[in-house]
Each structure stands twice: as C-alpha cells, then as structure tokens.
Amino acid sequence: MIKNVLMDIVRNMFANTDEVVIEEQRGELAVTWEIHVHPRDVGQIIGKGGQTIIALRHVVTCMARNHRLRATVEIYDPHRDPNAA
C-alpha cells in the first residue's frame, strides 16, 4: 500500500510515467524504497533545497509508522559505489 501511494505521487510529477520505477527492499522491520527516474528528472525529485524528497520521505515515514515499519526512501544513483557505507 505504501509503495502504491509513493508510486502515484512520483508518477504524477512527470509526463512520461513509464520511466518511473520503485524498487522495494524489505527486511523484518524495515523497508527501503529506491526511486528510479530518468537522469534528467533527478533534480525534480530532489526539489529546490531538497524540499520534494524531504516531503516524500516524511509522508512515507508517517504511513510506515502505522504499520510498525521503519521506512527509507532513496533516489537511485547509478554512480554510487555499492560497497560504500
């Protein structure tokens, strides 16, 4: 349910919704959703001063608390080192 709400919000931010993918990584008490968008759209997901991603994270965190989950929302970065901590 939370993933569907996040997907609806993010897809409505862009004209080409086919390029929006959200991957879910679920643990016992935690969930991480990683948002994949076209590289030209990353700035729009982040927003001015990070306001958009902060708001998305806040909404998801509030919804996750009702399910007794710890939630994280990340933006996919193809340049990120997967071995970095």
N, C-alpha and C positions, 0 to 999 in steps of 0.2 A: 504494500500500500504506500509506504513512504517513498519507495523508488518511483512509483507511478506519479505521485504528486510532483516529485523533483523533475521527472521527465517532462511532465506537462508544462511546468514553469519554464524550464530551459528551452524546450521546443518552441514555445510561444515567443521567445526572444529573437528567433531567427526565421528568415523566409524559407531557407532550404532545411527542412527538418530532417531530411534523410542523412545529413552529416552529423547528427547528434546521437551519440551512443553513451550509455551509462553502464559501466561495469560494476558489479557488486562483489565484494569480498566479505564473507560473513564468518565471524568467529562465534564463540559460545555466547558472549555478552556484548559483542561489538560488531559494528558494520561499517565498512568503508565503501563509499560510492565514488567512483572516479569518472569525471565528466570528460568525454572526448568530443571536441568540436574541431572544425577546420581551423588551421593555424591563424588565419586572418580574423577569426572570431574570438580568439582567446582574450583579447583586450576587452571585448564587450562582456564576456562572462565575469572578468575581474571587476570591471567598472572603475569609475573615477575614484582614485584613492582606495580601491578595494571594496567599495561600498556594496557592490552587487554580490560578490562571493561571500562577504560577511553576512549579508541578509539571507542568502540561501542557506548558509551554514546554521544560522540562528533558527530558521524555520524548521530545518531538518532535525536539529538538536531537540527542539521543543516537541516535535512529533515523536521522536525516538524515546524520549523520557516516558511517554505514555505507554510504551511497550517495554519499558525497563531495559533499554538498549543504550549503548554508548555509540554515537554516530560521528562519522567523519566524512566530509565532502572535500575531494581533491580535484584539481584540474590536471588532466593528463599532460605531461611534458615529455615529448619524445627525446629530449636532450638530457633528461635526468638520469643519473647513474643509479641503476637498480641496487647496487651494492653499497651506496652511501647511506649513512644512518640518518 
